[in-house]
């Protein structure tokens, strides 16, 4: 595979003699344990684990290897439906909305919301979220990292949002809150050219970059030495010391958390079913192959049959003639020995295993475009989606909590560095997140519902406008609607007055023409 070849090529580059075990305080044992789990998860995601064959002579080797890997489809479906049917615009896949209680907070909230959305847009937030959604399914969690980056002069806001591969991350949560980190480590291999920007002087092609973050301090090492950053004036700054923001700037969002800090991935519990599916599919394939290639036998033949050509491209087998000693010998005969091996029960077993895989992976048949051969209403199909939508709704709970903390951290960082319009008051507003619908919805039905609710006074205009999902500023839209209604009413009143005037003049003219002597 391409991924494997790139990884192999990267590993072959010369790595420095520096070891992570040399870093003071680094939790190397935890790192190794997590890395082993993540690499095993990668092997199952790519299907590489299905290539493994026993090396011991006594172990059974797959006779008919299928290499069927439904895991990759499961991961991608889960990741896509996590964010739902999103709008095609520049906002992040999950839109932050700040909640205000009065007009005094309104302007603060609108400015903070605009800055947050701009920051996500500037950092390719849509793709970052989708990548982390996929990583979450594979590794059991994902990491967002915010970095103050004054050296990146092309940024409107000097804060970089990054997606950290879980293989490169070790987080130590606060004992009372697993989302707030009391300490974190980020370790990754970088090329020599990149390392030189941080003061590296060696000649190794690949070196280790280690970041150690605490709420009050931080340190960044390149091959065990403190990294150095040179500003525009050429002055060097050692990347260690006080963490001016007062918190660890990474947030770990679990896929599904069941008590441990690290989440569970989407397919660890499916590995046995995938292997069984391949084995039974292979058995069935072997049986079909044997049925399609049966043995041919002959009898009552003297010598060896010969193949002759009756015409060009038309061969025939000459079985010879009977010995004709007594006159009662049977004629030569050729026949097919057929013993059917493939059976309905074998085919049913394969389907039963795959159905069980669907149940355990929360991906119903309708999610693969199968409606079981008959027309179904939209509501029926939505209910059939329930195993997947209910599971993803759980994922959204963990994501909403993580994004709430991360967006608050972004606001705190913008307030600290003096971003225009962001103050301490901005950081004290509550954030809610606007998720797209999980499944496509019938727009016509939705519009009819909003109209009926509006006509029956069962919904405020603000609420109904927000339900449409395609209005950026509900308050501004409402003001436009009210202005339009006022303008229409004004035109109607002017028209009524004008019509009334025409009616009076016509009546007077009619009375005058009918009076005695009017024609004289």
C-alpha positions as CSV (number, residue, x, y, z in Angstrom):
1,X,0.0,0.0,0.0
2,X,1.0,3.6,-0.6
3,X,0.7,4.4,3.1
4,X,3.0,1.6,4.1
5,X,5.6,2.4,1.4
6,X,5.7,6.1,2.6
7,X,6.0,5.0,6.2
8,X,8.8,2.5,5.3
9,X,10.7,5.2,3.4
10,X,10.4,7.6,6.3
11,X,11.7,5.0,8.8
12,X,14.7,4.3,6.6
13,X,15.9,7.8,6.9
14,X,18.8,8.3,9.4
15,X,17.4,8.8,12.9
16,X,19.5,10.5,15.5
17,X,21.0,8.7,18.4
18,X,18.8,10.7,20.8
19,X,16.2,8.6,22.7
20,X,12.9,9.6,24.2
21,X,13.9,7.7,27.3
22,X,16.6,10.4,27.8
23,X,13.9,13.1,28.4
24,X,13.4,13.8,32.0
25,X,10.0,12.9,33.3
26,X,8.7,11.5,29.9
27,X,6.2,8.6,30.5
28,X,8.0,6.3,28.1
29,X,6.2,3.1,29.2
30,X,2.7,4.7,28.7
31,X,3.9,6.0,25.3
32,X,5.1,2.6,24.1
33,X,1.9,0.9,25.3
34,X,-0.4,3.4,23.5
35,X,1.8,3.4,20.4
36,X,1.5,-0.4,20.1
37,X,-2.3,-0.1,20.4
38,X,-2.5,2.6,17.8
39,X,-0.3,0.8,15.3
40,X,-2.4,-2.3,15.6
41,X,-5.5,-0.2,15.0
42,X,-3.9,1.2,11.9
43,X,-3.1,-2.3,10.6
44,X,-6.8,-3.3,10.9
45,X,-8.0,-0.1,9.4
46,X,-5.8,-0.5,6.3
47,X,-6.5,-4.3,6.1
48,X,-2.8,-5.1,6.6
49,X,-3.7,-7.4,9.5
50,X,-5.6,-9.6,7.1
51,X,-2.4,-10.4,5.3
52,X,-0.9,-12.0,8.3
53,X,-0.4,-15.8,7.9
54,X,0.9,-18.3,10.5
55,X,4.6,-18.9,10.3
56,X,4.6,-22.2,12.3
57,X,4.4,-25.3,10.1
58,X,1.6,-26.8,12.1
59,X,-0.7,-23.8,11.9
60,X,-3.5,-23.5,9.3
61,X,-2.9,-21.1,6.4
62,X,-5.8,-19.5,4.6
63,X,-6.4,-21.5,1.5
64,X,-8.6,-19.0,-0.2
65,X,-7.7,-15.6,1.3
66,X,-10.4,-13.0,0.5
67,X,-9.0,-9.9,2.4
68,X,-12.4,-8.5,2.8
69,X,-12.1,-5.4,5.0
70,X,-15.4,-3.8,5.9
71,X,-13.7,-1.8,8.7
72,X,-12.6,1.1,6.4
73,X,-16.2,1.6,5.3
74,X,-17.4,1.6,8.8
75,X,-14.9,4.2,9.9
76,X,-15.7,6.5,7.0
77,X,-19.4,6.2,7.4
78,X,-19.2,6.9,11.2
79,X,-17.0,10.0,10.6
80,X,-19.2,11.4,7.9
81,X,-22.5,11.0,9.7
82,X,-20.8,12.4,12.9
83,X,-20.9,15.9,11.3
84,X,-24.1,15.3,9.3
85,X,-25.4,17.1,6.2
86,X,-23.4,20.3,6.6
87,X,-23.7,23.6,4.7
88,X,-21.1,24.1,2.0
89,X,-19.6,27.3,3.3
90,X,-16.4,28.4,5.1
91,X,-17.5,27.8,8.6
92,X,-16.3,24.8,10.6
93,X,-18.3,21.6,10.5
94,X,-19.5,22.3,14.0
95,X,-20.4,26.0,14.3
96,X,-19.7,27.8,17.7
97,X,-22.6,30.0,18.8
98,X,-22.2,32.3,21.8
99,X,-25.1,32.8,24.2
100,X,-26.0,36.2,25.5
101,X,-28.7,37.3,27.9
102,X,-29.2,41.0,27.2
103,X,-28.3,43.7,24.7
104,X,-25.2,44.6,26.7
105,X,-23.7,41.2,25.9
106,X,-25.0,41.0,22.3
107,X,-22.3,43.0,20.7
108,X,-19.6,41.2,22.7
109,X,-21.1,37.8,21.7
110,X,-21.4,38.7,18.0
111,X,-17.8,39.9,17.8
112,X,-16.4,36.9,19.6
113,X,-18.4,34.5,17.4
114,X,-17.2,36.3,14.3
115,X,-13.5,36.0,15.5
116,X,-13.9,32.3,16.4
117,X,-15.3,31.5,13.0
118,X,-12.6,33.5,11.3
119,X,-9.9,31.7,13.2
120,X,-11.3,28.3,12.3
121,X,-11.6,29.4,8.6
122,X,-8.1,30.6,8.6
123,X,-6.8,27.3,9.9
124,X,-8.9,25.1,7.5
125,X,-11.2,24.2,10.3
126,X,-13.6,22.1,8.2
127,X,-10.9,19.6,7.0
128,X,-9.3,19.6,10.5
129,X,-12.5,18.5,12.0
130,X,-13.2,15.8,9.4
131,X,-9.7,14.4,9.8
132,X,-10.0,14.3,13.5
133,X,-13.4,12.7,13.1
134,X,-11.8,9.9,11.1
135,X,-8.8,9.6,13.5
136,X,-11.3,9.4,16.4
137,X,-12.8,6.2,14.9
138,X,-9.4,4.6,14.3
139,X,-7.4,5.6,17.4
140,X,-10.3,6.1,19.9
141,X,-9.8,9.8,20.2
142,X,-8.5,13.0,18.6
143,X,-6.5,16.0,19.7
144,X,-6.9,19.7,18.8
145,X,-3.9,21.9,19.6
146,X,-3.8,25.7,19.7
147,X,-0.4,27.4,19.3
148,X,0.5,31.1,19.6
149,X,2.5,31.7,16.4
150,X,3.7,35.3,16.1
151,X,6.3,34.2,13.6
152,X,3.6,33.3,11.1
153,X,3.1,36.8,9.7
154,X,0.5,35.9,7.1
155,X,-2.1,35.1,9.7
156,X,-4.9,37.5,10.6
157,X,-4.9,36.1,14.1
158,X,-1.5,34.6,15.2
159,X,-2.9,31.4,16.5
160,X,-2.5,28.1,14.7
161,X,-5.0,25.3,15.2
162,X,-3.5,21.9,14.6
163,X,-4.6,18.3,14.4
164,X,-2.2,16.1,16.5
165,X,-1.9,12.4,15.6
166,X,-2.8,10.4,18.8
167,X,0.3,8.3,18.2
168,X,2.4,11.5,19.0
169,X,0.4,12.5,22.1
170,X,0.4,11.6,25.8
171,X,-2.1,13.4,28.0
172,X,-2.4,13.5,31.8
173,X,-5.8,14.8,32.8
174,X,-6.8,16.7,35.9
175,X,-7.9,14.3,38.6
176,X,-11.4,15.9,38.7
177,X,-11.9,16.7,35.0
178,X,-10.7,14.4,32.2
179,X,-11.0,17.2,29.6
180,X,-8.7,19.6,31.3
181,X,-5.1,18.5,31.1
182,X,-2.6,19.0,33.9
183,X,0.2,17.9,31.7
184,X,0.8,16.8,28.1
185,X,3.6,15.6,25.8
186,X,3.7,15.8,22.0
187,X,6.5,13.8,20.4
188,X,7.1,13.6,16.7
189,X,9.9,13.0,14.1
190,X,10.7,16.0,11.9
191,X,13.1,16.4,9.0
192,X,16.4,18.2,9.4
193,X,15.3,21.2,7.3
194,X,12.4,21.9,9.7
195,X,14.6,21.3,12.7
196,X,17.0,23.9,11.6
197,X,14.3,26.6,12.0
198,X,14.4,25.8,15.7
199,X,18.1,26.0,16.2
200,X,19.2,22.4,15.3
201,X,22.9,22.3,14.3
202,X,23.3,18.5,13.7
203,X,23.4,16.5,10.5
204,X,20.9,13.7,11.2
205,X,18.1,13.6,8.6
206,X,15.4,12.9,11.2
207,X,15.3,14.3,14.7
208,X,12.8,14.2,17.6
209,X,10.8,17.2,18.5
210,X,9.4,17.0,22.0
211,X,6.8,19.4,23.5
212,X,6.1,19.4,27.2
213,X,3.1,21.5,28.4
214,X,1.8,22.4,31.8
215,X,-0.6,25.1,32.9
216,X,2.2,27.3,34.1
217,X,5.3,26.2,32.1
218,X,6.3,24.7,28.8
219,X,9.4,23.4,27.1
220,X,10.1,22.4,23.5
221,X,13.1,20.3,22.7
222,X,14.8,19.4,19.4
223,X,16.9,16.3,19.8
224,X,17.0,16.9,23.6
225,X,18.1,20.5,23.4
226,X,15.8,23.5,24.0
227,X,14.5,24.8,20.7
228,X,15.4,28.4,19.7
229,X,13.2,30.8,17.7
230,X,14.6,33.9,16.0
231,X,12.2,36.8,15.6
232,X,12.2,39.4,12.7
233,X,14.9,41.4,14.4
234,X,17.1,38.4,14.6
235,X,16.8,38.1,18.4
236,X,16.7,34.5,19.6
237,X,14.1,33.2,22.1
238,X,14.4,29.9,23.9
239,X,11.2,28.0,23.7
240,X,10.8,27.3,27.4
241,X,9.6,29.0,30.5
242,X,6.3,30.4,31.6
243,X,3.1,29.4,29.9
244,X,1.4,32.9,29.6
245,X,-2.0,31.5,28.9
246,X,-2.4,29.5,32.2
247,X,-3.7,26.2,30.7
248,X,-2.5,23.3,28.5
249,X,-3.5,24.3,25.0
250,X,-4.5,20.9,23.8
251,X,-7.8,19.1,24.2
252,X,-8.3,15.4,23.8
253,X,-11.8,14.4,22.6
254,X,-12.6,10.7,23.0
255,X,-14.6,8.7,20.5
256,X,-16.5,6.9,23.2
257,X,-15.2,7.2,26.7
258,X,-15.9,4.3,29.1
259,X,-14.1,5.4,32.3
260,X,-10.5,5.5,31.0
261,X,-9.0,8.8,29.7
262,X,-8.3,7.3,26.3
263,X,-11.4,6.5,24.3
264,X,-12.3,3.2,22.6
265,X,-12.2,3.0,18.8
266,X,-14.9,2.0,16.4
267,X,-13.7,-1.6,15.6
268,X,-11.7,-3.3,18.2
269,X,-14.7,-5.5,19.0
270,X,-15.2,-6.3,15.3
271,X,-11.8,-8.0,14.6
272,X,-13.1,-11.5,15.4
273,X,-16.1,-11.0,13.1
274,X,-13.9,-9.7,10.3
275,X,-11.6,-12.8,10.5
276,X,-14.6,-15.1,10.7
277,X,-16.2,-13.4,7.7
278,X,-13.1,-13.9,5.6
279,X,-12.7,-17.5,6.6
280,X,-16.3,-18.5,5.9
281,X,-16.3,-16.5,2.7
282,X,-13.1,-18.4,1.7
283,X,-14.8,-21.8,2.5
284,X,-17.7,-20.8,0.4
285,X,-15.5,-19.6,-2.4
286,X,-13.5,-22.9,-2.3
287,X,-16.7,-24.9,-2.5
288,X,-18.0,-22.9,-5.5
289,X,-14.6,-23.3,-7.2
290,X,-14.7,-27.1,-6.7
291,X,-18.2,-27.2,-8.1
292,X,-17.2,-25.2,-11.1
293,X,-14.1,-27.4,-11.8
294,X,-15.3,-31.0,-11.4
295,X,-13.3,-34.2,-12.4
296,X,-13.9,-36.0,-15.7
297,X,-13.6,-39.8,-15.8
298,X,-14.0,-42.5,-18.6
299,X,-14.6,-46.2,-18.7
300,X,-14.8,-49.1,-21.1
301,X,-12.0,-47.5,-23.0
302,X,-9.1,-49.5,-24.6
303,X,-5.9,-47.5,-24.3
304,X,-5.8,-43.8,-24.0
305,X,-8.4,-41.5,-25.5
306,X,-7.1,-39.1,-28.1
307,X,-8.1,-35.6,-29.0
308,X,-8.9,-35.0,-32.7
309,X,-10.0,-32.0,-34.7
310,X,-13.3,-32.3,-36.5
311,X,-13.0,-28.8,-38.0
312,X,-10.9,-25.8,-37.2
313,X,-11.6,-24.8,-33.6
314,X,-13.8,-27.8,-33.0
315,X,-11.8,-30.5,-31.0
316,X,-13.3,-33.9,-30.1
317,X,-12.2,-36.7,-27.8
318,X,-12.0,-40.1,-29.5
319,X,-12.8,-42.8,-26.9
320,X,-12.1,-45.6,-29.4
321,X,-14.4,-48.6,-29.8
322,X,-15.4,-51.5,-27.7
323,X,-13.3,-54.7,-27.7
324,X,-16.3,-56.6,-29.2
325,X,-15.1,-60.0,-27.9
326,X,-18.5,-61.3,-26.8
327,X,-20.6,-58.7,-28.5
328,X,-22.1,-57.7,-25.1
329,X,-19.4,-55.3,-24.0
330,X,-20.6,-51.8,-23.0
331,X,-19.7,-48.8,-25.2
332,X,-16.9,-46.5,-24.1
333,X,-18.1,-43.7,-22.0
334,X,-16.9,-40.4,-20.5
335,X,-18.7,-38.7,-17.7
336,X,-18.3,-35.9,-15.1
337,X,-17.8,-36.7,-11.4
338,X,-19.8,-34.1,-9.6
339,X,-20.3,-33.9,-5.8
340,X,-21.8,-30.5,-5.0
341,X,-20.0,-28.8,-2.0
342,X,-21.5,-25.3,-2.0
343,X,-24.8,-25.3,-0.1
344,X,-27.5,-22.9,0.9
345,X,-26.4,-23.2,4.6
346,X,-22.9,-22.1,3.7
347,X,-24.2,-19.0,1.9
348,X,-26.6,-18.3,4.8
349,X,-23.7,-18.5,7.3
350,X,-21.7,-15.9,5.4
351,X,-24.7,-13.6,5.3
352,X,-25.4,-14.2,9.0
353,X,-21.9,-13.2,9.9
354,X,-22.0,-10.1,7.9
355,X,-25.4,-9.2,9.4
356,X,-23.9,-9.6,12.8
357,X,-21.0,-7.4,11.8
358,X,-23.6,-4.7,10.8
359,X,-25.3,-4.9,14.1
360,X,-22.1,-4.7,16.1
361,X,-20.7,-1.9,14.0
362,X,-24.0,0.1,14.2
363,X,-24.2,0.3,10.4
364,X,-27.6,-0.9,9.2
365,X,-28.2,-2.1,5.7
366,X,-30.0,1.1,4.8
367,X,-26.8,3.0,5.5
368,X,-25.3,1.0,2.6
369,X,-28.1,2.0,0.2
370,X,-30.2,-1.1,0.8
371,X,-33.9,-0.6,1.5
372,X,-34.7,-4.4,1.5
373,X,-36.5,-4.3,-1.8
374,X,-39.6,-2.2,-1.2
375,X,-40.6,1.4,-0.9
376,X,-40.3,2.9,2.5
377,X,-41.4,6.2,3.9
378,X,-38.7,8.8,4.9
379,X,-39.7,8.2,8.6
380,X,-39.3,4.5,8.2
381,X,-35.9,4.8,6.7
382,X,-34.8,7.2,9.4
383,X,-35.9,4.7,12.1
384,X,-33.9,2.0,10.3
385,X,-30.9,4.3,10.6
386,X,-31.4,4.5,14.4
387,X,-28.5,2.1,15.4
388,X,-26.1,4.4,13.6
389,X,-27.7,7.8,14.5
390,X,-28.0,6.8,18.2
391,X,-24.3,5.8,18.3
392,X,-23.2,9.0,16.6
393,X,-25.3,11.1,18.9
394,X,-23.2,9.6,21.8
395,X,-20.1,10.7,19.9
396,X,-21.5,14.2,19.5
397,X,-21.9,14.5,23.3
398,X,-18.1,14.0,23.8
399,X,-17.3,16.2,20.9
400,X,-19.5,19.0,22.1
401,X,-17.9,19.0,25.5
402,X,-14.4,18.9,24.0
403,X,-15.1,21.7,21.5
404,X,-16.7,23.8,24.2
405,X,-13.5,23.8,26.2
406,X,-11.3,24.2,23.1
407,X,-13.2,27.2,21.8
408,X,-13.2,28.8,25.2
409,X,-9.4,28.3,25.2
410,X,-9.2,30.0,21.8
411,X,-11.1,33.0,23.2
412,X,-8.8,33.2,26.2
413,X,-5.7,33.1,24.0
414,X,-7.2,35.8,21.7
415,X,-8.0,38.0,24.8
416,X,-4.5,37.5,26.2
417,X,-2.7,38.5,22.9
418,X,-5.0,41.4,22.4
419,X,-7.1,40.3,19.4
420,X,-9.4,43.1,18.2
421,X,-12.8,42.9,19.9
422,X,-12.0,40.0,22.3
423,X,-12.0,40.9,26.0
424,X,-12.3,39.0,29.3
425,X,-16.0,39.5,28.9
426,X,-15.9,37.4,25.7
427,X,-14.4,34.5,27.6
428,X,-17.2,34.4,30.2
429,X,-20.0,33.8,27.7
430,X,-21.5,30.3,27.4
431,X,-20.9,28.5,24.1
432,X,-23.3,26.2,22.3
433,X,-22.5,24.3,19.2
434,X,-24.7,24.1,16.1
435,X,-24.6,20.6,14.5
436,X,-25.9,19.8,11.1
437,X,-28.8,17.3,10.9
438,X,-27.6,13.7,11.0
439,X,-29.6,12.6,7.9
440,X,-30.8,14.4,4.8
441,X,-34.2,16.0,5.4
442,X,-37.2,16.7,3.1
443,X,-36.9,20.5,2.7
444,X,-40.5,20.9,1.5
445,X,-41.9,19.1,4.6
446,X,-39.7,21.3,6.9
447,X,-40.9,24.5,5.2
448,X,-44.5,23.4,5.6
449,X,-44.0,22.8,9.3
450,X,-42.4,26.2,9.9
451,X,-45.2,27.9,8.0
452,X,-47.9,26.1,10.0
453,X,-46.2,26.8,13.3
454,X,-45.8,30.5,12.4
455,X,-49.5,30.8,11.4
456,X,-50.6,29.1,14.6
457,X,-48.2,31.1,16.8
458,X,-46.4,28.0,17.9
459,X,-43.0,29.4,17.4
460,X,-41.1,32.7,17.7
461,X,-39.9,34.1,14.4
462,X,-36.3,34.0,15.7
463,X,-36.7,30.2,16.5
464,X,-38.2,29.4,13.1
465,X,-35.6,31.4,11.2
466,X,-32.8,29.6,13.1
467,X,-34.4,26.2,12.2
468,X,-33.8,26.9,8.5
469,X,-30.1,26.5,8.9
470,X,-29.1,28.8,6.0
471,X,-29.5,32.2,7.7
472,X,-26.2,33.6,9.0
473,X,-27.6,36.4,11.2
474,X,-31.1,35.6,12.5
475,X,-31.6,39.1,14.2
476,X,-30.6,40.9,11.0
477,X,-32.9,38.7,8.9
478,X,-35.8,39.4,11.3
479,X,-35.3,43.1,11.0
480,X,-35.3,42.8,7.2
481,X,-38.5,40.9,7.3
482,X,-40.1,43.5,9.6
483,X,-38.9,46.3,7.3
484,X,-40.4,44.5,4.3
485,X,-43.7,43.9,6.1
486,X,-43.8,47.6,7.1
487,X,-43.1,48.7,3.5
488,X,-45.8,46.4,2.1
489,X,-48.3,47.8,4.6
490,X,-47.4,51.3,3.7
491,X,-47.8,50.6,0.0
492,X,-51.2,48.9,0.6
493,X,-52.4,51.9,2.6
494,X,-51.3,54.4,-0.1
495,X,-53.0,52.3,-2.7
496,X,-56.2,52.1,-0.7
497,X,-56.3,55.8,-0.2
498,X,-55.7,56.3,-3.9
499,X,-58.4,53.9,-4.9
500,X,-60.8,55.6,-2.5
501,X,-60.1,59.0,-4.1
502,X,-60.8,57.6,-7.6
503,X,-64.1,56.2,-6.3
504,X,-65.4,59.5,-4.9
505,X,-64.6,61.5,-8.1
506,X,-66.4,58.9,-10.2
507,X,-69.5,59.1,-8.0
508,X,-69.7,62.9,-8.1
509,X,-69.3,63.0,-11.9
510,X,-72.1,60.5,-12.3
511,X,-74.4,62.6,-10.1
512,X,-73.6,65.8,-12.0
513,X,-74.4,64.3,-15.4
514,X,-77.8,63.0,-14.3
515,X,-79.1,66.4,-12.9
516,X,-81.9,68.3,-14.7
517,X,-80.5,70.8,-17.3
518,X,-77.0,69.3,-17.0
519,X,-76.8,69.0,-20.8
520,X,-77.7,72.6,-21.4
